[in-house]
Amino acid sequence: MIMQRRVYEGVPVIIDDARVDPARMAKAWAKDEWRTIRASMLSMASANQLGEKGWYVLQTFAGCEKGVERALAEKGVMAYLPLVPGGKRVVRGRAIQCADKPAMAGYVMVCVVPSAAAFAGLVRVRNVECIVGGAEAPHRVSDETMRRFKIMLGEFSEAEAHAQEFAVKDWVRFEEGPFTGFSGRITKIRKMVPVRGMKPIAVEGRVDVEIGGKVTSITTPLAFLGKL
């Protein structure tokens, strides 16, 4: 096989006798360069960055929360996925404990030094849809709210955590969690039967909330809410 050395755009490349399309090669180099830029941006969100860190909320595609958390952790980004017990289901007459599930489906929290590069890197992570509030004015969660939220999750019991009755169209306010202080309206209620034979109780709801001029639907345990 005859090997040749050709130069494209000032870069020497060793190839065989096959014809090489310079345009395609330039496109490939550009793609690799963009990957490098994206990786550099995400490094700005890593836990070892110097500066004052804050908690922010990433919105993910449905069912991708755990994968996003893993991907961020592998890149050195401090990520936190709030989990609650997954409950039980009956299989062939036996009660099976389900795996823990996200407390609020579609959201993962990150602790980063805020910067345009860090936010740009985060929204380009696979299965991340956006930063809640937008990259220009992202919603920041206070350290005290996070501390209280983690304590509550450690003591969380879905069957007992609802403090009062909720219904569709109720106006509510988030009293715990990353959306503390925001208000919205319940559009859907999920109920569960804690023990066979008992009456179903409402434990989870979907709330439409306006954040940064955008209406976002948040699925949340009713325990995080208070009636207005």
C-alpha positions as CSV (number, residue, x, y, z in Angstrom):
1,M,0.0,0.0,0.0
2,I,1.4,3.4,-1.0
3,M,1.2,6.0,1.8
4,Q,1.1,9.7,0.9
5,R,1.4,12.8,3.0
6,R,-0.9,15.6,2.0
7,V,-1.5,19.0,3.5
8,Y,-5.0,20.5,4.1
9,E,-5.5,23.9,5.6
10,G,-1.9,23.8,6.7
11,V,-2.2,20.5,8.6
12,P,-0.2,17.4,7.3
13,V,-2.3,14.2,7.2
14,I,-1.0,10.7,6.3
15,I,-3.5,8.8,4.2
16,D,-3.5,5.9,1.7
17,D,-4.3,6.2,-2.0
18,A,-8.0,6.9,-1.3
19,R,-9.2,10.3,-2.3
20,V,-9.8,12.6,0.7
21,D,-12.4,15.4,0.6
22,P,-10.9,18.5,2.2
23,A,-14.4,19.9,3.0
24,R,-15.4,16.8,4.9
25,M,-12.1,16.7,6.8
26,A,-12.4,20.4,7.7
27,K,-16.0,19.7,9.0
28,A,-14.6,16.8,11.1
29,W,-11.9,19.0,12.6
30,A,-14.5,21.7,13.4
31,K,-16.7,19.1,15.1
32,D,-13.8,17.9,17.2
33,E,-13.0,21.5,18.1
34,W,-16.5,22.1,19.2
35,R,-16.5,19.0,21.4
36,T,-13.3,20.4,23.0
37,I,-15.0,23.8,23.6
38,R,-18.0,22.1,25.1
39,A,-15.9,20.0,27.4
40,S,-14.0,23.1,28.5
41,M,-17.3,24.9,29.2
42,L,-18.5,22.0,31.4
43,S,-15.1,22.1,33.3
44,M,-16.1,25.6,34.4
45,A,-19.0,23.9,36.4
46,S,-16.7,21.4,38.1
47,A,-16.6,21.2,41.9
48,N,-12.9,22.4,42.0
49,Q,-13.7,25.8,40.6
50,L,-12.7,28.7,42.9
51,G,-15.4,31.2,43.9
52,E,-18.8,31.4,45.6
53,K,-20.9,28.4,44.6
54,G,-24.7,28.3,44.5
55,W,-27.4,25.7,43.9
56,Y,-29.2,25.8,40.6
57,V,-31.9,23.5,39.0
58,L,-31.5,21.7,35.6
59,Q,-34.6,20.5,33.8
60,T,-34.1,17.1,32.1
61,F,-36.0,15.0,29.7
62,A,-38.5,12.6,31.4
63,G,-36.9,9.5,32.9
64,C,-33.3,10.8,32.4
65,E,-32.7,12.3,35.8
66,K,-30.4,9.5,37.1
67,G,-28.4,9.4,33.9
68,V,-27.8,13.1,34.0
69,E,-26.7,13.0,37.6
70,R,-24.2,10.2,36.8
71,A,-22.9,12.0,33.7
72,L,-22.3,15.2,35.7
73,A,-20.7,13.4,38.6
74,E,-18.3,11.7,36.1
75,K,-17.3,15.2,34.9
76,G,-16.6,16.4,38.5
77,V,-19.8,18.5,38.7
78,M,-21.5,18.5,42.1
79,A,-25.0,17.1,41.3
80,Y,-27.8,16.1,43.6
81,L,-30.9,14.2,42.6
82,P,-33.6,14.3,45.4
83,L,-35.1,10.9,45.8
84,V,-38.2,9.6,47.7
85,P,-39.3,6.0,48.3
86,G,-40.8,4.4,45.1
87,G,-43.6,2.7,47.0
88,K,-44.8,-0.9,46.5
89,R,-46.5,-2.8,43.8
90,V,-48.2,-6.2,43.9
91,V,-46.7,-8.9,41.7
92,R,-48.4,-12.3,41.7
93,G,-49.9,-11.6,45.1
94,R,-46.7,-10.4,46.6
95,A,-45.9,-6.8,47.6
96,I,-42.6,-5.7,46.0
97,Q,-40.7,-2.6,47.1
98,C,-39.9,-0.4,44.1
99,A,-36.7,1.5,43.7
100,D,-36.4,5.1,44.9
101,K,-37.7,7.7,42.5
102,P,-36.9,11.3,41.8
103,A,-38.8,13.6,44.3
104,M,-39.6,15.9,41.4
105,A,-39.5,14.2,38.1
106,G,-37.5,16.0,35.4
107,Y,-35.2,18.0,37.7
108,V,-31.6,17.6,38.9
109,M,-29.8,20.1,41.1
110,V,-26.2,21.3,40.7
111,C,-23.8,23.3,42.8
112,V,-21.6,25.5,40.7
113,V,-19.8,28.8,40.6
114,P,-22.1,30.8,38.3
115,S,-20.7,31.8,35.0
116,A,-21.9,32.0,31.4
117,A,-19.4,29.3,30.4
118,A,-20.5,27.0,33.2
119,F,-24.2,27.3,32.4
120,A,-23.5,26.8,28.6
121,G,-21.6,23.6,29.4
122,L,-24.4,22.3,31.7
123,V,-27.2,22.8,29.1
124,R,-25.2,20.9,26.5
125,V,-25.1,17.8,28.7
126,R,-27.0,15.0,27.1
127,N,-30.7,14.9,28.1
128,V,-30.6,18.3,29.8
129,E,-33.3,20.5,28.5
130,C,-32.5,23.9,30.2
131,I,-31.6,25.7,33.4
132,V,-34.7,26.7,35.3
133,G,-35.1,30.5,35.0
134,G,-32.9,30.7,31.9
135,A,-29.1,31.0,31.6
136,E,-29.2,34.8,31.9
137,A,-31.2,34.8,35.2
138,P,-31.2,31.3,36.6
139,H,-33.2,30.4,39.7
140,R,-30.8,30.1,42.6
141,V,-31.7,28.0,45.6
142,S,-30.5,29.2,49.0
143,D,-28.2,27.0,51.1
144,E,-30.7,27.1,54.0
145,T,-33.5,25.8,51.7
146,M,-31.2,23.0,50.5
147,R,-30.4,22.1,54.1
148,R,-34.0,22.0,55.2
149,F,-35.0,20.1,52.0
150,K,-32.4,17.3,52.6
151,I,-33.5,16.9,56.2
152,M,-37.1,16.6,55.1
153,L,-36.3,14.0,52.5
154,G,-34.4,12.0,55.1
155,E,-37.6,11.7,57.1
156,F,-40.0,11.5,54.2
157,S,-42.9,9.1,54.2
158,E,-45.1,9.5,51.2
159,A,-48.2,7.9,52.8
160,E,-48.1,10.2,55.8
161,A,-46.5,13.4,54.4
162,H,-49.6,15.1,53.1
163,A,-50.8,17.6,55.7
164,Q,-54.2,18.4,54.1
165,E,-56.5,17.7,51.2
166,F,-55.6,19.1,47.8
167,A,-57.6,19.2,44.6
168,V,-57.1,20.0,41.0
169,K,-57.3,23.8,40.4
170,D,-56.1,24.6,43.9
171,W,-53.7,27.5,44.1
172,V,-50.6,26.4,46.1
173,R,-47.2,27.6,47.2
174,F,-44.0,25.6,47.4
175,E,-42.9,25.5,51.1
176,E,-40.1,23.1,50.7
177,G,-37.6,22.1,48.0
178,P,-35.8,24.0,45.3
179,F,-38.9,25.9,44.2
180,T,-39.7,27.3,47.7
181,G,-41.6,30.6,47.5
182,F,-43.0,30.0,44.0
183,S,-46.8,29.7,43.6
184,G,-48.9,27.9,41.0
185,R,-52.0,25.9,40.3
186,I,-52.5,22.2,40.6
187,T,-53.4,20.6,37.3
188,K,-53.3,16.9,38.2
189,I,-53.4,14.8,41.4
190,R,-52.0,11.3,41.9
191,K,-53.4,9.1,44.6
192,M,-52.1,5.9,46.3
193,V,-53.5,3.2,48.6
194,P,-51.1,3.0,51.5
195,V,-52.6,-0.3,52.7
196,R,-54.9,-2.7,50.9
197,G,-58.5,-1.9,51.7
198,M,-57.8,1.7,52.7
199,K,-59.2,4.7,50.9
200,P,-56.8,6.2,48.3
201,I,-55.0,9.4,49.5
202,A,-53.6,12.2,47.4
203,V,-49.8,12.2,47.6
204,E,-48.4,13.9,44.4
205,G,-49.5,16.7,42.1
206,R,-48.5,18.5,39.0
207,V,-48.3,22.2,39.5
208,D,-48.0,24.9,36.7
209,V,-45.5,27.6,37.9
210,E,-44.2,30.7,36.2
211,I,-40.5,31.0,36.6
212,G,-38.5,33.6,34.6
213,G,-41.5,34.4,32.4
214,K,-41.9,30.7,31.4
215,V,-44.6,28.4,32.7
216,T,-43.2,25.1,33.9
217,S,-45.1,22.0,35.0
218,I,-43.6,20.5,38.1
219,T,-44.5,17.1,39.5
220,T,-44.1,17.2,43.2
221,P,-45.1,15.5,46.5
222,L,-48.0,17.4,48.0
223,A,-45.9,17.4,51.2
224,F,-43.8,20.2,49.7
225,L,-46.9,22.4,49.1
226,G,-49.1,24.7,51.1
227,K,-52.6,26.0,50.1
228,L,-53.1,29.6,49.3
